[in-house]
């Protein structure tokens, strides 16, 4: 047996690493990224702005300017605290680290896989509560699980990944009110959802909202934020590693995230394209298309693996979820720009025409 096999925790050896497939020379519709690159007219200004970055110094430890930039972009009330992370993944891990060993994390299934993975990494128990057959929140099962497992953390993605839908607001409010757990509403896709729980933080002391800039055009910045009561953020900030937001991310975000009108315009385009793409997929008789309030669409397809392979062979990468529990024969496509969406649709139609 090798050294690492003898040395490494057995539960870590047993899991599979988070897989990111290669996408060179592909139309990339697998990772919920925005299709919109930086406008040509901003590139020169951006590079000039970067020139002043002091890369020989550590980053600003509190990232105060970036905090203000994000508050302005997302209209975060001044009375709420904001904690920044290297993507929202770091903030999920930070919340887990605040728990005691063997505490329980509760979430719905299917949902974002990192909730369960981070629970394992941090020696916490993970309990998943199955969604209904049409991927809705089962309130009775959630309340029963809360009563049985007494979780320390409850994660609810809103909208949910990979299903794309939001859940019944009153059911979520009932969950928040029913527990002493910290309830984390993961609003990664807030820009496309038309609803948010951020305004409810004042009402519920156990409510935390997560957001990210990854889905609104800036996945490369790796920047997430946690919004909560000021006291909550002050305590959680003790767990944040020093200088966790690097200088280039801070400088870039302070330039790029001030383009609020451009960001909102791009989000509106995605919402419009989502409707067009959803209707077109629904018109393909073989497919079952699920409603989405995110920037992607989940659909069930006969011969899902063959369709996925056919798309890939034709230069389009989407996400194959068909082997995951409760997602048999399901694929997920990110909403791209008009040309990307049309090319994707043409290949799907061609696949089923040839069968």
N, C-alpha and C positions, 0 to 999 in steps of 0.2 A: 504494500500500500504506500502511495506517495505521501510526502510530508503534509501537503495541504489537505489531503483526505483525512489524515489522522488528526490534524489540527483544527479544521473547520467544524463549526456546529453542524450536527446531523440534520437539523431542520432546514438549514440554509442549503446544504447539499441536495436536499430532496426537491427543492423548488426549481422552476425554470427561470432564467434571467428574462427581464423585460426585453422583448424582441423588437427591433426597429429594422424593417427590411430595406435593402438597398433600393435607391430610386433614381439612379443616374439615367438621364435621357428619357425619363418617364413623365407623363402628365400625372402629377402627384395629388391624388384625391383620397388619401388614406388617413391623414393625421389632423383633420379639422383646422388646417392652416388657412389663412386668408390668401386669395390668389393675387392680391394687389401689391405690387412692389412699390418702392419709394418713387414718387413722380420725378421725372427727369429734371424738372426745374428746381427741385429741392436738393438734388444730390450735391451740387457744388457748395451750397450753403451748409449742408450737413458736414461735409468734409472739412470745411473751414472751421466749423464749430468744434469738431473733434481735435483740431490742431492745438487747441489750448489745454487739452487734457494733460494733467501732470501724472504721467504713468510711472514716474520714479517715486511717487508718494502713495501711501495707502489710501483707499477710498474714504470719502467722508463717512464717518462711522454711523451717524444718525440719518444720513441721506435726507436732510430737512428740505432741500429744494425739490427733490424728487417726491417727497411726501406731499408737498403743496401742489406739484404738477398733477399727481394722481387725484388729489381731492378736487381740483378744478375739473379734470376730465370726467370724473365719475360722480360729481356733485355729492361728495361725501360730507355730511354735516360736521361742523367744527367740533361739536361736543363728543364725537366718536373718536376712539383711538384707531390708529393704523399701524400695522406691523408689516414690514416688507420681507419677502423671501426670494430665494433663488428659484423662481417658479413656485407655483402653489404646492408642488410636491414637498418642498422643504418645510412649508408651513404645516402640512399634514403630518410630517414626521415630527416637527416641533411639538404639535399638540399631543402626539402619542408619547413623546418623551416626558411630558408633564404628568403622565399617569404613573401609577405604581405597577410593579410587575404583577402580571396575572389579572389586571383590570380587563374589562371587556370593551371592545369596539363593536358597535352595531351599525349595519347598513342594509340597504336593500340589494336584491340580486335579480337580474344582472345590473351591475353598476361599474364604476371606475375601479379597475383591478388594484390600484395602488393602496386603497384602504386596507384590503386584506393583506397585501404584501408588507406594508409598513407595520401592521399589527404583528406580523410574524417577526420582522426584523427587530422589533422593540420588546419582544417577550410579552405581548399582550394576546388575549384571546379575541378571536374574531367570530362574530355571529352574523350570518346573512339571512335576511327575511325575504322570501320569494315574492316577487311582484305577481299580480294576477296574470292570466293568460294573455291579456292585451296590454301588459306592461304598466298597469296602474298600481298605485299604492294600496296595499291591503291593510287598512287601518286596524282591524281587529287583530290580525297577526302581529302587527308592529307593537300594539299595546300589550299583547300577551308576551311578546319577546322582551319588552322592557321590564315587565313585571317578573319574568323568569330569570333574566340574566343580569338585571341591574347594571346596565352599561355605564361607563364613565364618559364615553364619547359616542355620539350618533352622527354619522355622516349621511347627508341626503344631497345628491347632486340635482340641481334645479336650474335648467333642464337636466335630465338624466343622460349620462353617457353609458352605454351606446344606444339607448332606445330613442333619444331625442325629445321626449315629451316632458312637460312639466307635470307635477302632481297636483291633486286637489289642495288648494290653499288651506281650507278649513281643517282638513285632515292633518296637515303639517302643524298648524297652530295647536291642534289637540295634542299632538306628540310633544311639542315644546312645553306645553303646560302640564303634561302628565309626568314629567321626569325631573330629577335633579342632575341628570347628565348634561354635559355641554352638547348642544345641538348645533352642528356645523352645516350650514347651507352653502354648498359649493356652487357658486354662480359663475363658473368658467365661461358660460355662453350667454351671459347677461345681455349682451348687445343685441341678441336676436330673439329674446324671450318675451319682451313686453311686460314683464312683471319681475319684482324683486322683493326680497325680505329685508333689505338694508334699512328701510324706514321703521322696521319692527324691533330693531335692536334696543331702542329706548324702553320698549314695553316688556321685553323678556331679558332678564340679566344673564340667562344661560344660552343666549343666541349669539352665534358667531357667523359672519359671512366671509367666504373666500372668493376672491376674484383673481383674474390673470389678464395680462395684455396679449397672451399668446394667440387668442382666437380673433383678435381685432386687427391683426396685421403685423405683430411684432414678436412672433414665436422665438426668434433668434436672440431676443434680449434676455430671456429666462427671468421674468419678473412677475411675481405674484404678490398679492396683498391680503392681509387678514384685517377685517373691520369688526370692531367690538366696542364694548364699554371701555372707557379709558383705564379703569382699574384692571380689567382683564388683560388689556394689551400691556400694561406696565409689568404685570407679573409674568406673562409669557415672554416678554422681551429679555428676561433673565436667561432664557434658554437659547436665544439667538446667538450664533457664533459671531465673533467680531468681524467687521468688514465683509459681511456676507453678500452685499450688493457691490459688484466691482465697479471701478471707475468708468469703464467704457459703457456699461449698462446705464449708470447714472447719467452720464453726459448725453448719451444717445437718447435716452427717454426724456430728458429735460428739453431736448430739441424736438423730437418726433411727436411726443404725446401732447404738445401744445396745438397740434393741427386738429383740433376737435371737430371742426366742420368737415374736414376731409375724412376723418375716421367715421363720423356719423353717416356721411354720404355712402361710403363703402359698405357699411353695415346695411343700409337701406337697399343697396343693390343686391346684396346677398339674400336678404329677405325676399325680394322680388324674384330673384333667380330660384330660390328654394321653392316657391310656389309653382313656377313654371316647370321645374324639374320634377317635382312631386306629381303634378298632373300628368306629365308625359310618361312617367314610370307607371302610374296608375292605369294609363291607357294601354299598357302592354299586358295582355290578358293573363299571361303566365305568372305575373308578379303580385305579391301582396305588399302594399306600401303602408308604412306606419306614419302617423302624424308627427311632425317635428316642430319644435320651437328653438332649435339650435341651428348651427351652420352645416348640418349633415342630415342625411336621410337613411334610416334603416329600412331594408326591404327583404322579404323572403322570396327566394328564387328556386325553382326546380333546377337540379343539377348545379347547385351553388358553386361547388369547387370547380366544375368545368367552365362555368361562366367567369369566375375569378381568373382562371388560367388563360382563358380566351382574351379577356381584357388586358391582362398583363402581356400576353404575346403581341397585342396590338398597341402597346405603349401606354397603357393606362393602369395605374396602381390604385386599388381601393382596399378596403379592409375586409378580410374573410373572417367572419365570426362563427361559422357554421359548426365548429367543433366545440363551442362553449356551451355550458348548461343553459337550457331555456332559450337558446339562440340557434337551434337546428335550422340549417338551410338559409341562414341570414347573412346578408352582406351589408356593409355600411359605406356610403359614398359621401365625401365632403362636397359641399356646394362650391363649384368653381366659378369662373367667369362664364359669360354666355358661350364663347367658342369652346371652352373645355367641356361644358355641360352637354353641348350639342354633339361633340365628338364621342363622348361617353355614351349618349343615348343611341347614336347610330350603330355603335359596336354591339350594344346590348340587343338592339332590334335585329341586327344581322345574325347574331348568335342564335336567337330563337327562330328566325326564318330558315336557318340552315338545318335545324333539328328535324 
